[in-house]
Amino acid sequence: MNPMQDSQLSITAVMHYAERLFGDQEIVSVTHDIPRHRYTYRDAFQRVRRLANALEKLGNGPGDVLGTLAWNDYRHFELYYAISCSGMICHTINPRLFPEQIEYIINHAADRWLFVDPDFIPLLESLQSRLPAVKGYVVLTDAAHMPETTLRNVICYETLVGAESDRFVWPELAETTPSALCYTSGTTGNPKGVLYTHRSTILQCYATSTPNAFAVSASDTVMPLVPMFHANGWSLVYSCPMNGAKLVLAGGKAGDGEIVAELIASETVTFTAGVPTVLGALLRHTRENEITLESLERVGVGGAACPAAIYDEFKSRHGARVQQGWGMTELNPIASYNAATPQQTAGLSAEEAKTRALKQGRLLFGIDLKVVDDNNQELPWDGRSAGSIKVRGPWVIQQYFRHEQSTTDDDGWFDTGDIGTMDQCGYLQITDRSKDVIKSGGEWISSIELENLAMSHLDVLEAAVIGLSHPTWTERPLLLVVLNDDSTLTSGQLLAWFEGKVAKWWIPSDCVIVESLPHTATGKLSKKDLRDAFRGYTWGMQSEPEETS
């Protein structure tokens, strides 16, 4: 007999807890039809019950998949809870994918209904003839703002919710019940689905809520700039209600530095989180308009390595601590986090503290990790031995959605595809993706480290480093940069910037100044597109490195 009670870990429990303990806490949203919508958790979960009744009346039941193409706002928040807590699967679709990929994942997931922001109606109108399983579309707006559309079987969201009772009996769900479905960005082949469970999501929220991670509490105002359609929005839509934090949702304006800065100031945001490109837009606006984000205390960075320039500017101009994290869709989604508190950097010089703070942090409790060489032999945690990163744990994928093959080896390890090191203090540093790693003369060069160094130059807006074929060294790094509009920096001057900062043989063999760089649907640099564009490149400036060790 189990001596302890066996309550199931469920998102439903988060909803009940937040409504009872933090019912008066606010959710503030920017939507296409309401410039500043404001209500409480109590209001939200009352509407969630109405929505759950509506979902049943539409003919949906346990295990059915319902898709969303939506920004971060209160209606999307309601869908997250009503769908999952009813025993259905909330499939958040990334609208930035190619239309062919969106068509593929809607059909692969067998979405029965699609809940769509008006911005994405033209996209779905072009695809609807090829979406045979979709029964209808719910437009996330009120009757006054319903757009004209050729979509079949269209319902207004507010009309749908408003017609229902706010009484609903939630089903008792096993914690292994699937709750949400997210697809990878599909940079190689079709996107693959990752099916999260209630258990994996709640364990992720426990882990990220600790002081060594997000440290979200009822004293915080949190604005996730990471989209809710990307890896469950880094679980902040769950962990904020779990901890009673005020939630600010920027809608489709997360990339608008002016609106984000105004929200931070007016709503006294203490913690925000997003990818470097979005955070860079915020910093540019505050810099150009001489704005200080006085309430902001912490900035979570993920999706790509945080450039040193972003770390420095948040610290010096705004007094905010930048905290780097690491994870992926397959990890639901976070595995490590760098809280970068003064206590963790005590006794270090300013430069050493900065170096540690820019690492991907320590593992969250529950995640096991090892670094292995090409022969699958585990490497030491010495901060130097780089190899493939493998993980296992209760929120790590075991099998892709509707794929028969396991994603793990015989011992349960999942190969993340990242290359990195672990130091003696347990800090992870990702140095590359396995498909992006540069091997020059038999030695590895970190494209991420070179990109961060390039970004530390004040004239550089964005940078990418790719490895290209070289007649002598097999591969050499090519630097591609986007400069600020008023910059007169030359390629040669930028390459000279690296001297004394890295080994000479690491310095890129050439530099090309470009107008823009391609990105994936999740905002990451698309190295694949860059390699395709520069295949057959003729080396110019200094194709021979001066030393190789």
N, C-alpha and C positions, 0 to 999 in steps of 0.2 A: 504493500500500500504506500502510495506517495504521501509523505507526511505534510506536504504543503499543498495549498489549493492550486488547481490547474487552470487558472483563467487564461483565455486565449489572447494573444497579442493582436490587436486589430485597430484599424483606423477609426472604426466606430467608437472605440473607447476614447480616442483623442477628441472626437467631436463632443461626446458626453461630458468629458472632463472640462474642456474649454468653455462650454456653454454654462456649466454650473459654477466654475471657479473664476472665470475671466469673462463672463457674459457682457460686461460693460466696456471691454476693451475694443478699440476701433479697428476697422478695415477701411482704408482710404484708397480710392481708385480713380484713375484717369481712363475714361472710355471715349469712344467715338461720338457718343450722343450725350454724355454728361461730363463736363470739364472736371468736376471734382465730386465724386460720389462718396458719401460717408455713411457708414452704419456700423453696428456692433457685431461681435461674434454671436450674440443672442439673436439678433435680427437675421444674420446669415444662416444660422442652423435652422431657424424657423422656415426660411425659404428653401433650405435643402430638403426638408421634409415634404414641402409642397412639390418640389421637383421630383423627389423619389416616387410620389404618387403618380405624377405625370409620366414618368418613365415606364411604370407598370402599365398604365392605360395605353401607351403606345405599343404594347405587346412585347416588351422586353422582360427577360428573366435572368436568373443566375447563370453566369458563364457567358452571357452575350457580350459582344464587344461593341462599344460605342465610341465614335471618333470625335475629336475636337480639332478645329483649326482656329486657334484663338490666342489673343494676347494675354498679358498678365492683368486681370481685373477681377472684380467681385463675382461676375457671372461664371468665369472659368473656375474660380475658387469653389463655387457651389457645385459645379459639375464634378470636380475632383471628389467631393465627399458623397454626393448623392449616388453616383455611379458605383464607386468602390464599396460603399457601405451597404448597398443593395445586393451585393454579391456579383455584380457585373464588372466588366473590365474597362477602365478609362484609358483609351488609346489616344495619347497626345501626339498630333501629327505636326511635323516641322514644315511650315509653309514655305521655307526658304529652299527646300529641296527642289530638284528639277521636276517639272510636271510629270514626266514619265516615272520618276521614282515615287511620287505621291500616288499616282495611279496604282503602281505596283503594291505599295504597302497597304492602301485601303482595301484592295482586293485580297491580298495575302492575309490580312487580319480579319477579313470578312466583316467589316464594320456594317452594322445594321442601320444606324442613324448617324448623321454627321451634324455636329453643333458648330456653327461657323460665324466668325465675325464678318460684318459686311465687307471689310477690305478684301476678303478672300473669295467672295462670290464669283467674280469673273473667272478665277482659276477653276472653281468647281463646275461652272457652266461649260467650260471647254472640255471637262473630263467626264461629265455625268453619263454620257452615252456608253462609256466604257467601265462603268461602276455598277454592274448588274445586281450586286447584293444589297446596295444601299436602298432602304425603303423610303427615306425622306430626309429633309434638311430642316434644322431649326436655326433661325437667324438670331444671333445674340444682340437683341435690341428691343425697343418698345414699339408699340403700334404706330406711333407718330413718326418714327424714323425707319420704318420698313422700306427697303429699297425695292424697286421693280427688278424682277429676275425671271429668267427662263427655267430656273430649277424646278423640278416637279415635286409635288407634295411638300410645299414649304409652309412652316409654322413660325409664328413670332414667339420668341422665347418668353417675353413678359406676359403675353396672352396665355401661353401654355402654363406657366407657373401660377399666374393669378387665379386660374379657374379651379385650383385644387385646395384641399384641406391641408392644414399644417399639422395634422396628426398622422403619424406613420409608425408602424411597429417594425423596427429594424430586425432583420434575421440574425440568428446566432451563427456566426461564421467561424469555421476553423481557421486558425492563424495561417495555415498553408494555402488558403483560398487566394487565387490570383486577384490582384487589385488594379494593376496598371500595366500598360504596354508601351514601351518606347523602342523606336528603331534607330539603329546606327545610321550614320550619314552616308554609308555606301560608297566610299571612295574607291573601293575595289569590288566590282560586282554589285548585285542587288543589295539594298539595305537588309539588315537582319534584325529580327525582333527580340527584345529582351523583356521577359514577362516577370514582373515583380509580384511578390506576395505581400499580404498584410504583415506577416512576421518579419520579412526582410526589411520592409519599410520602417516598421516601428523600431527594430534594432538599430537601423541606420540613424533614426532620429535620436535615440538614446545616446549613441556614440557621438554624434555631431553637436549635441547640446551641452557636452561637458566643458569645463573651463579650459581644457586643452584644445578645444575646437571652436565652434561658433560662440559658445558661452552665452546663448540667447536667454534672456530672462524677462520677467514682467516689467522691468525698468527700461527695456529697450524699445526703440522704434526701428523696424527692419524694413528695408526696401530691396527686395531681390531684383537685380537687373538682369540676372540670368533668366531666359524665357521659361515659362511653365511648360512649353512644349519640348524642352531639352532636358532629358534625364531627370524628370520629376521636379524640375526647378531647384535642383540640389536639396530637395526635401524640405525647403524652408516653409512651404505652404502647409506642411504638417508640424514641423518643429516650433513654429511661431505660436500657433494655437496651443500646442502641448505645454509651452512655457509661458503663455500669457502675454506675448509681445504684441505691441501694436504693429499692424502690417500695412505697408504702403505699396501699392501696385501701380506702376507707371504706364500700363497699357501698351500701346504701340509706340510710345515716346521714350523708351529706355535708351535709345541711341541719341536722343536730343539733349545735348549738354545743358542748354538753357532751362528746359523744363525739369530735368533731373535736379539741377542745382536749386531751382526754386522749390521743388518738393522737399529736398533735404532741409532747406532753411525753414519753410513754413510748417513742416510737420515734425521738425527737430529729429531727423533721422540720425540714429547712433551707429547703425551697422548697415552696410550695403555689400553686395557681392555680384561679381560679373566677370566677363572675359576682358583681357587687356584692351581690345579695340574700343569697347564701350566706355571703359574707365578713362581711356585716353581722350575721348571726345568730351567727357565731363571736365577733365583737367584743362583742356584747351580753352573751354568756355570760361572757366574760373580765372585762368591766367590772363586771357585777353580782356576780361572785364574787371580784373582786380577784385575778385570775390574770394572770401574765405568761408569755408564750410565749417562753421564753429561748432556745431553739434556733433559732427561726425567723429567717431572714436575709432572704428575698425572698418577695414575694407578687405573682404575676402576676394581672392583672385584665383581663377581656375580656367580650365580649357586650354591654356597655353602658359608657358613660363612667364612670370612677371618681369618685364624689363626694369632694370635698376632705376631708370629715369622716372618711372611711375612710382616706385617705392620712395625715391627721394622727394618727389614733389608733394605727395600726400603727407609725408612726414614734416617737411620744412614749411610748406605753405599752410597746411590745414591741421597739423598736429595729430594726424590720424595714423594708426598702425596698419600697415599692409600685411596681410596674412595669406600666404600662398598655400593652396591645397592641391591634392592630386587625386584623380579618379577617372572614371569613364562610365559610359552607359551600362556596361556589363557589371559594374560594381555598385549600382543602385544609389548614388554614383560615387561616393567619396571613400577613399581608403586611408589617406593621410592628411594631416593638417599642421600648419606651422603657426602656432599662436604668437610666437615672437614676443613674449613678454619680457620686461626688463630683467626679471629673475632668471629667465632662461639664457640671457646673454651676459649675466654678471661676470666680471673678470675678463671679458673680451675687449679688445680694442674696438674702436668704432667701425673699422673696416672688417674685422673678424665678425662682429655682431651683424653687420649688414650681409656678409656672405652667408651666415647661418640663416638669417631671416629670409633670404631669397631661395632657400632650399624648399623642397616640397613637404618638409615637416616629418613629424613622427607618426607612426601607424596609430590608427584608432583601435581601441580595444575591440577584439573580435576578428581582426584581420591578421593573418600570418603571411609573411613575405620572405622570399629568398632571391638572391642574385646568383645567376648561374652562367657559366662559360659556354662555349660552343659544344662542349661534350656533356652538358647538363650537370656539371660538377659545381657545387655551391662555392661561391667566392666569399672571402672574408669581408667583414664590415670595417673597412679601413679608410673609406672615403676616396680611394683611388681605383680599386678593382671594379671596372665597369662590366656589366653583363646584362643578360635578359632578366626582366623583372617578372617573377611568377608569384601569384597570390592564391589564397584560399580563405574561406570564411563564410559565415551564414548569410551574407548579402552579396556573394560572388556567384556569377552565373554558372550553371551546370550544363545547360542545354539551350540553344536558341529556339525561339518559338516556331513550332511546326517543323523543326529539324530533328532528324533521328540521331545524328552523331553527337556524342558528348563533346563539350568544349574543354574538358579537363583530361590530364593524364591519369595513369593508373593510381597515383597517390593523391589525386584530387586537386592538383595544382593547375591553375589557369594561366596561360602565357598571355600577358597583357600587350605584348608587342612593343613595349617601351624598353629602352636601354638606360641603365642608371647605376648609381652607387649608393651604399649605405655607409655612414661614418660611425666612428666608435660610440658616439652619443645617440645613435639610432635615428639620425636625420637622413631622409631619402633625398637624393638629387637625381632628377631625370635629365639625362644628357642628350637623348635623341629618341626618335622612333626607330625601330629596327629597320623599317623600309627606307628611312631617311639618313641613316648613319653614313658618315663619310670615312672611307678607309684609304689613306694616302700612304703609299710605301709600306703597307702592312700595319700601320698604326691608325687608331681611331681619332677622329676629330669631332668635337661636339658642335653641331650647327647651332644649337640653342645658345651656347655660351658666346659664340661669335655674333649671333643676332642681338643678344643683350648688350654686348659691347658696342655694336654699331648704334643701337638705340640710345646709348648713353651720350652720344654726341647731340648737342642741342639742335643741330640743323636737320637731324634725321627724324622723319615722321614715322616710318615703318621700314623694317628690314627683313630680308629672308636670305638664307644661305643654303645652297644645294650642292651636291657633289656631282661633278661631271667627268666623263672619261678623259684621261690624260695619257699621252703616249709614253711618258716615263714613270709616272707615279700611280698608275691605274686610275686613281680619282684625285681631283683637287677641288677645293671649295670655291664656288663663285658667289660673290656677294651682290645682291640686288637691293636697291634702296629707293625709297620715296622720300624726297626732301621737302622741307617747308617751302612755301611759295616764294619767300623772299631770299632763299639761300643761293649763294654763289659757289658752294662747295664743289670741288672737283673729285673725280674718282680717285686720283692719286693722293689727294689730301686725306680722303677718308681712309684709304689703306694705310697711310702713315699713322693714322690715329691708333691703330692696333699695336704699333711698335712699343715694346716694353710692357705690354699688358698680357700678351700670350707668347708662347714659344714661336720663334720666327717661322717655323715650318707649318704652324697653324694659320698664319695670316693668309687670307684668301688670295688666290693667284690673279684675280681680276675683280673689278667692280663695275656694275652697269647701273646707271641711274635711270629709273623708269617712272612713268606717271602714276601707276597704281600696281598693286599686287593682287592676285586672285585669292579668294577665300572660299572655304567650304560653307555648307549651309549652317554650320554651328559656329562660324566666325573664325575658324582656324585658318592659318595660311595653307593654301593648297600646293604642297610641294610637287604633287603629281603633275598638275597643270604647268608648273614652272619647268619641271624637267622635260616635259613634252615640248614646251615653247623654245627651250634653249638646247635641245638635242642637236648635236653636231656643231656646237659652239666652237669658234676658233679662238684659242687662248692668245692673249695679247700682253698685258702690262708686265707681269712678273711671274710667268708660268712655272718657273723653277724655284721651289722653296730653298732657303739658304741653309737649313739644317733639318735633320729628320730625327733628332733625339735630344 
